[in-house]
């Protein structure tokens, strides 16, 4: 047992010694390894340091070379610019030398001219003295001659001058008056000829159909039996038709026809379309009448719009507001003394364009003004005022410019014209309205209208003679100058115009001109 303990103890001692010896040997080995690694690291560091120094030296040399290259380039650029500046300076110096030479030449020329001017001045001074002496001699001679003339004519110099100026003034006035008269006559003759050519050319280049104005239209029926169905039981259908359409239905002995009567052509046309639809449909009762009348109105509005758009396309008028297009289409069913107003407006527009081109004005403005000049007739039956006034207001509300509005308002001279276009529209309107055959009026109505105009004018006190001219469009009133003054003559014209407007019906306008003149006659015996 003791031996085992001893052996165990010896073993432990041996193991501890071996462990210690191993650790000792390991520390020795480790110290040598670390020392070797340190020496290797030191050597690597020295190599890296040497390489870095070499690279730095190379970079330094490269930088020096780059700097030197840039310096050489800058030097070359500087030398080029310096050479260029020298060349410019050399040219400037040469130019300056040339200018100096030119200035010297001019200076010599100026000095030479100054010498010539001085010599001329001296010459003129001597001439002036000579002329002054001669003027004194002439004045003396004139004075002597004037004294002799005064002695011979028995009048002073001032009196003779005054008489001479009066004679010269009278002669000049007479010649000027004669010259002015000749020029006026020449201008009037040429203007009349030119205006006649323009009007004739305008009429020849424009033609329009004539439409007879009616207040009734006839609707043909398939049979007389249809009359009873239109009237209805106890007149129910015909009363409903008249109430809905606002027109009068005349059922008489005319076979297979009824008559629709109304002063509103648009409503009359809508009623005609409604009645034809009712006849075709066969169902005639109040409810159906109202339904078809609304449908007919819609179709009629579409038809009027298409008619207006066709006119605008043909005249090449653009930019018209929808409200103006709508009212322009309404003129398709409006007539004035047998002349269709839409056709008349189109004709006036064409004439305005022709006249404007001949006179050198803008034809687009003239055509637009001519087309819209009677637009007020589409609404004059529902509103108070003249058609020119209503048309100008309607055009202004729908964006037309002041020239167009003024042309509409002034084409009957109701307002003052601000441009030549109202005169062009007025001339075109007159050509379209008064050319032969364009309007229908019975001879008796025409003669009665002329007699009525004369009677109204002759009824006023102080009127001596009355002349109706231009087919009843103008009346000229001659007054007694002893009874009527100038102010009274002006007031008389206004009163005659008011009576004509209140008591008569006529197309367009009538111009009233009052004439007052005083003549004095003496007889030499």
C-alpha positions in Angstrom: 0.0 0.0 0.0 2.8 2.4 0.9 4.6 1.3 -2.2 1.6 2.3 -4.3 1.4 5.6 -2.6 5.1 6.2 -3.1 4.7 5.2 -6.7 1.7 7.5 -7.1 3.6 10.4 -5.5 6.6 9.8 -7.7 4.4 9.7 -10.7 2.7 12.9 -9.7 6.2 14.5 -9.1 7.4 13.2 -12.5 4.3 14.5 -14.2 4.6 17.9 -12.6 8.3 18.1 -13.6 7.5 17.0 -17.1 4.8 19.7 -17.3 7.0 22.4 -16.0 9.8 21.3 -18.3 7.3 21.4 -21.3 6.1 24.8 -20.3 9.7 26.1 -20.0 10.7 24.7 -23.3 7.5 26.2 -24.9 8.3 29.6 -23.5 11.8 29.4 -24.9 10.4 28.4 -28.3 7.8 31.1 -28.2 10.3 33.8 -27.4 12.4 32.8 -30.4 9.4 32.7 -32.7 8.2 36.2 -31.6 11.7 37.5 -31.9 12.0 36.1 -35.5 8.5 37.5 -36.4 9.5 40.9 -35.0 12.7 40.9 -37.1 10.7 40.0 -40.2 8.2 42.7 -39.5 10.9 45.2 -39.0 12.5 44.2 -42.3 9.1 44.4 -44.1 8.5 47.9 -42.6 11.9 49.1 -43.8 11.1 47.7 -47.3 7.7 49.5 -47.4 9.3 52.7 -46.2 12.0 52.6 -48.9 9.3 51.9 -51.5 7.2 54.8 -50.2 10.2 57.1 -50.4 10.9 56.0 -54.0 7.2 56.5 -55.0 7.2 59.9 -53.3 10.2 60.9 -55.2 8.7 59.8 -58.5 5.4 61.7 -57.7 7.4 64.7 -56.9 9.3 64.5 -60.1 6.0 64.0 -62.1 4.4 66.9 -60.4 7.4 69.1 -61.2 7.3 67.9 -64.8 3.5 68.7 -65.0 4.0 72.1 -63.5 6.7 72.8 -65.9 4.5 71.7 -68.9 1.7 74.0 -67.7 4.1 76.8 -67.3 5.4 76.2 -70.8 1.9 76.2 -72.2 1.0 79.4 -70.3 4.2 81.0 -71.6 3.3 80.0 -75.2 -0.3 81.3 -74.8 1.0 84.6 -73.3 3.5 85.0 -76.1 0.7 84.4 -78.7 -1.6 86.9 -77.0 1.3 89.4 -76.7 2.1 89.0 -80.4 -1.6 89.5 -81.3 -1.8 92.6 -79.1 1.3 93.9 -80.8 -0.2 93.3 -84.2 -3.4 95.1 -83.1 -1.4 97.9 -81.7 0.6 98.1 -84.8 -2.6 98.3 -87.0 -4.0 100.9 -84.6 -0.9 103.0 -84.8 -1.0 102.8 -88.6 -4.7 103.8 -88.6 -3.9 106.7 -86.3 -1.0 107.8 -88.5 -3.4 107.7 -91.5 -6.0 109.7 -89.6 -3.4 112.2 -88.5 -2.3 112.6 -92.1 -6.0 113.0 -93.2 -6.6 115.6 -90.4 -3.5 117.5 -91.5 -4.8 117.4 -95.1 -8.2 118.6 -94.0 -6.6 121.3 -91.8 -4.7 122.6 -94.8 -7.9 122.5 -96.8 -9.8 124.4 -94.1 -7.0 127.0 -93.8 -7.0 127.4 -97.6 -10.8 127.8 -97.6 -10.7 130.2 -94.7 -8.3 132.3 -96.8 -10.8 132.1 -99.7 -13.7 133.0 -97.4 -11.7 135.9 -96.0 -11.1 137.1 -99.6 -14.8 136.6 -100.5 -15.8 138.4 -97.3 -13.7 141.3 -98.2 -15.2 141.2 -101.7 -18.7 141.0 -100.4 -18.1 143.8 -98.0 -17.0 146.1 -100.8 -20.0 144.9 -102.9 -22.4 145.6 -100.0 -21.0 149.1 -99.7 -21.5 149.6 -103.4 -25.0 148.1 -103.3 -25.9 150.4 -100.4 -24.9 153.4 -102.3 -26.9 152.2 -105.3 -29.9 151.5 -103.1 -29.7 155.0 -101.8 -29.6 156.3 -105.4 -32.5 154.0 -106.4 -34.6 155.2 -103.3 -33.9 158.7 -104.3 -35.0 158.1 -107.9 -38.1 156.2 -106.7 -39.0 159.0 -104.4 -38.7 161.5 -107.2 -40.8 159.2 -109.5 -43.5 158.6 -106.8 -43.7 162.4 -106.3 -44.2 162.8 -110.1 -46.8 160.0 -110.2 -48.7 161.5 -107.2 -48.7 164.8 -109.0 -49.9 163.2 -112.2 -52.5 160.8 -110.6 -53.7 163.3 -108.0 -53.5 160.6 -105.2 -51.0 159.7 -102.5 -48.8 156.6 -102.6 -50.9 154.9 -99.8 -54.1 155.6 -101.7 -52.7 154.1 -104.9 -51.4 151.0 -103.0 -54.8 150.5 -101.3 -56.6 150.8 -104.6 -54.2 148.4 -106.3 -54.5 145.8 -103.5 -58.3 146.1 -103.7 -58.3 145.5 -107.4 -55.9 142.6 -107.0 -57.9 141.1 -104.1 -61.1 141.3 -106.2 -59.4 139.7 -109.1 -57.9 136.9 -107.0 -61.3 136.2 -105.3 -63.0 136.0 -108.7 -60.4 133.6 -110.0 -60.5 131.5 -106.8 -64.3 131.3 -106.9 -64.2 130.2 -110.5 -61.4 127.7 -109.8 -63.3 126.3 -106.8 -66.5 126.1 -108.9 -64.7 124.2 -111.7 -63.1 121.8 -109.2 -66.4 121.2 -107.5 -68.2 120.6 -110.8 -65.4 118.3 -111.8 -65.4 116.4 -108.5 -69.2 116.1 -108.6 -69.3 114.8 -112.1 -66.5 112.3 -111.5 -68.1 111.3 -108.1 -71.5 110.8 -109.7 -70.0 108.8 -112.5 -68.0 106.7 -110.2 -70.9 106.2 -107.8 -73.1 105.3 -110.8 -70.6 102.7 -112.0 -70.3 101.2 -108.5 -74.1 101.0 -108.1 -74.6 99.5 -111.6 -71.8 97.0 -111.0 -73.3 96.0 -107.6 -76.8 95.5 -109.1 -75.5 93.5 -112.0 -73.4 91.2 -109.8 -76.3 90.6 -107.4 -79.8 89.2 -108.1 -82.4 88.0 -105.7 -85.8 86.4 -105.9 -89.0 88.2 -104.9 -91.3 86.7 -102.4 -94.9 87.8 -102.1 -95.9 88.8 -98.6 -98.9 87.0 -97.2 -100.7 86.9 -93.9 -102.4 83.6 -94.8 -101.5 80.2 -96.0 -103.7 77.4 -97.4 -103.5 73.8 -96.2 -104.8 71.2 -98.6 -107.0 68.4 -97.3 -107.3 64.9 -98.6 -111.1 65.2 -98.5 -113.9 67.5 -97.2 -114.6 65.0 -94.5 -111.3 66.1 -92.8 -112.8 69.6 -92.2 -115.3 68.1 -89.7 -112.5 66.2 -87.9 -110.5 69.4 -87.7 -113.4 71.3 -86.3 -114.2 68.4 -83.9 -117.3 67.9 -81.7 -118.8 71.3 -81.0 -115.6 73.0 -82.3 -113.4 71.5 -79.6 -110.5 70.6 -81.9 -110.4 73.9 -83.8 -110.6 76.0 -80.6 -107.8 73.9 -79.1 -105.7 74.4 -82.3 -106.2 78.2 -82.3 -105.4 78.4 -78.6 -102.2 76.3 -78.8 -100.9 77.9 -82.1 -102.1 81.4 -81.6 -103.4 81.7 -85.2 -106.8 81.8 -86.8 -108.2 78.8 -88.7 -110.7 79.7 -91.5 -112.9 76.9 -92.7 -115.0 78.1 -95.6 -116.6 76.7 -98.8 -113.2 76.2 -100.5 -113.1 72.5 -101.4 -110.5 70.3 -99.7 -108.7 73.3 -98.1 -108.5 75.3 -94.9 -106.9 78.7 -94.4 -104.5 79.7 -91.6 -104.3 83.4 -90.9 -101.7 85.2 -88.7 -99.4 88.2 -88.9 -96.7 86.2 -87.2 -95.1 84.2 -90.1 -93.1 81.9 -87.8 -96.1 80.8 -85.8 -98.1 80.5 -89.0 -95.5 78.2 -90.5 -95.4 76.1 -87.2 -99.2 75.9 -87.3 -99.1 74.7 -90.9 -96.6 72.0 -90.2 -98.7 70.9 -87.2 -101.9 70.7 -89.2 -100.2 68.7 -91.9 -98.9 66.3 -89.3 -102.3 66.0 -87.7 -103.9 65.2 -91.1 -101.2 62.7 -91.9 -101.5 61.1 -88.4 -105.3 61.0 -88.4 -105.5 61.4 -84.6 -106.9 64.9 -84.1 -107.6 65.9 -80.4 -106.3 68.6 -78.1 -103.6 66.6 -76.5 -102.2 65.5 -79.9 -102.4 69.1 -81.2 -100.2 70.4 -78.4 -97.7 67.5 -78.8 -97.3 68.0 -82.5 -97.2 71.8 -82.3 -94.2 71.5 -79.9 -92.5 69.0 -82.3 -93.2 71.3 -85.2 -91.7 74.3 -83.4 -88.5 72.3 -82.8 -88.3 71.2 -86.4 -89.0 74.8 -87.5 -86.2 76.2 -85.2 -83.8 73.6 -86.7 -84.9 74.6 -90.2 -84.4 78.3 -89.5 -81.0 77.6 -87.9 -79.9 75.6 -91.0 -81.1 78.4 -93.3 -79.0 81.0 -91.3 -75.9 78.7 -91.2 -76.2 78.2 -95.0 -76.3 82.0 -95.5 -73.3 82.4 -93.2 -71.4 79.7 -95.0 -72.1 81.2 -98.4 -71.0 84.7 -97.2 -68.0 83.3 -95.3 -69.1 85.1 -92.1 -67.6 83.5 -89.0 -67.8 83.9 -85.2 -71.5 84.8 -85.0 -73.0 84.1 -81.5 -75.8 81.4 -81.4 -78.4 84.0 -80.4 -77.7 86.1 -83.5 -77.8 82.9 -85.7 -81.2 82.0 -84.2 -82.7 85.4 -84.9 -81.1 85.6 -88.3 -82.9 82.3 -89.1 -86.2 83.8 -88.0 -85.9 86.3 -90.9 -86.5 83.4 -93.3 -90.2 83.7 -92.6 -90.3 87.5 -92.4 -91.2 89.6 -95.4 -91.3 93.3 -96.1 -93.5 94.4 -99.1 -93.1 91.0 -100.7 -89.3 90.9 -100.1 -88.0 88.1 -98.0 -85.9 89.7 -95.2 -83.3 87.0 -94.9 -82.8 87.0 -98.7 -82.8 90.8 -98.6 -80.1 90.8 -95.8 -78.0 88.4 -97.8 -78.3 90.6 -100.9 -77.4 93.7 -98.9 -74.3 91.9 -97.5 -73.2 91.0 -101.0 -73.7 94.5 -102.2 -71.9 95.9 -99.2 -68.9 93.7 -99.9 -68.8 94.8 -103.6 -69.1 98.5 -102.7 -66.5 98.3 -99.9 -64.0 96.7 -102.3 -64.6 99.4 -104.9 -64.1 102.1 -102.3 -61.1 100.5 -100.6 -62.7 99.5 -97.3 -62.6 96.2 -95.4 -65.2 93.9 -97.2 -65.4 91.5 -94.2 -66.7 94.3 -91.9 -69.1 95.6 -94.7 -70.5 92.1 -95.4 -71.0 91.4 -91.6 -72.8 94.8 -91.1 -74.9 94.3 -94.2 -76.0 90.8 -93.1 -77.0 92.0 -89.6 -78.5 95.4 -90.6 -82.2 94.1 -90.3 -81.6 91.6 -87.5 -83.9 93.7 -85.3 -86.9 92.7 -87.5 -86.7 89.3 -85.9 -87.7 90.7 -82.5 -89.5 94.1 -83.3 -92.9 92.5 -83.0 -92.2 91.5 -79.4 -90.3 94.6 -78.3 -90.7 98.3 -78.3 -88.4 100.4 -80.6 -87.3 100.6 -84.2 -85.8 97.5 -85.8 -82.4 99.4 -86.3 -82.3 100.3 -82.6 -83.3 96.7 -81.5 -80.8 95.2 -83.9 -78.0 97.3 -82.6 -78.8 96.4 -79.0 -79.0 92.7 -79.9 -75.7 92.8 -81.7 -74.0 94.6 -78.8 -75.3 92.1 -76.3 -73.9 89.2 -78.4 -70.3 90.6 -78.7 -70.3 92.5 -82.0 -68.0 95.5 -82.1 -69.0 99.2 -82.0 -68.5 99.6 -85.8 -71.0 96.8 -86.6 -73.5 98.0 -84.0 -73.3 101.6 -85.3 -73.7 100.4 -88.9 -76.9 98.6 -87.8 -78.3 101.5 -85.8 -77.3 104.2 -88.3 -78.4 102.6 -91.6 -81.6 104.6 -91.4 -79.8 107.7 -90.1 -81.4 107.3 -86.7 -78.0 107.9 -85.0 -74.8 109.5 -86.1 -72.4 107.4 -88.1 -68.9 106.8 -86.7 -67.5 105.1 -89.8 -68.1 104.9 -93.5 -69.8 101.5 -93.1 -73.3 102.8 -92.2 -73.3 104.8 -95.5 -72.3 101.6 -97.4 -75.1 99.6 -95.7 -77.6 102.4 -96.4 -76.6 102.5 -100.1 -76.8 98.7 -100.4 -80.1 98.6 -98.6 -81.5 101.2 -100.9 -80.3 99.3 -104.0 -81.8 96.1 -102.7 -85.1 97.6 -101.7 -85.8 100.0 -104.6 -84.6 98.2 -107.7 -87.4 97.5 -110.1 -89.6 94.5 -109.3 -88.0 93.7 -105.9 -91.0 94.8 -103.8 -94.7 94.3 -104.4 -97.0 97.3 -103.8 -100.2 98.1 -105.5 -100.3 101.3 -107.6 -103.3 102.7 -105.6 -101.5 102.2 -102.3 -98.4 103.9 -103.7 -100.3 106.9 -105.1 -102.3 107.2 -101.9 -99.1 107.3 -99.9 -97.7 110.1 -102.0 -100.9 112.1 -101.7 -101.0 111.6 -98.0 -97.4 112.9 -97.6 -98.3 116.0 -99.6 -101.4 116.6 -97.5 -99.6 116.3 -94.2 -96.9 118.8 -95.3 -99.4 121.2 -96.9 -101.5 121.3 -93.7 -98.9 123.3 -91.8 -98.9 127.1 -91.8 -96.2 128.8 -93.8 -95.7 126.0 -96.3 -95.6 127.3 -99.9 -94.8 124.1 -102.0 -94.3 120.4 -101.3 -92.4 117.9 -103.4 -92.4 114.2 -102.9 -89.3 112.6 -104.5 -87.3 109.3 -104.6 -90.5 107.2 -104.8 -91.8 108.6 -101.6 -88.6 108.2 -99.6 -88.0 112.0 -99.3 -90.3 115.0 -99.0 -89.0 118.5 -99.6 -91.0 121.4 -98.1 -90.6 125.0 -99.4 -91.6 127.6 -96.7 -92.4 131.3 -96.9 -89.3 133.1 -95.6 -91.4 136.1 -94.4 -93.5 133.8 -92.2 -91.1 131.1 -91.1 -87.6 131.8 -89.6 -84.6 129.4 -89.7 -85.4 128.1 -86.2 -89.1 127.7 -87.1 -88.2 125.9 -90.3 -86.1 123.3 -88.4 -89.0 122.8 -85.9 -91.4 122.5 -88.8 -89.4 119.6 -90.3 -89.5 117.8 -87.0 -93.3 118.3 -86.6 -93.9 117.0 -90.2 -91.8 113.9 -89.5 -93.6 113.2 -86.3 -97.0 113.4 -88.0 -95.9 111.1 -90.9 -94.5 108.6 -88.3 -97.7 108.6 -86.3 -100.3 108.7 -89.1 -98.8 106.6 -91.9 -97.5 103.1 -92.6 -94.5 102.9 -94.9 -91.4 100.8 -95.5 -88.0 102.0 -94.4 -87.8 105.7 -93.6 -88.9 109.0 -95.1 -86.6 112.0 -95.1 -88.1 115.4 -94.5 -86.2 118.4 -95.8 -87.4 122.0 -95.2 -86.0 124.7 -97.5 -86.1 128.4 -96.6 -84.5 131.0 -98.9 -84.8 134.7 -99.5 -84.3 136.3 -102.9 -83.8 140.0 -103.6 -84.3 141.4 -107.1 -83.5 144.9 -108.4 -84.0 146.3 -111.9 -81.7 148.8 -113.7 -83.7 151.1 -115.9 
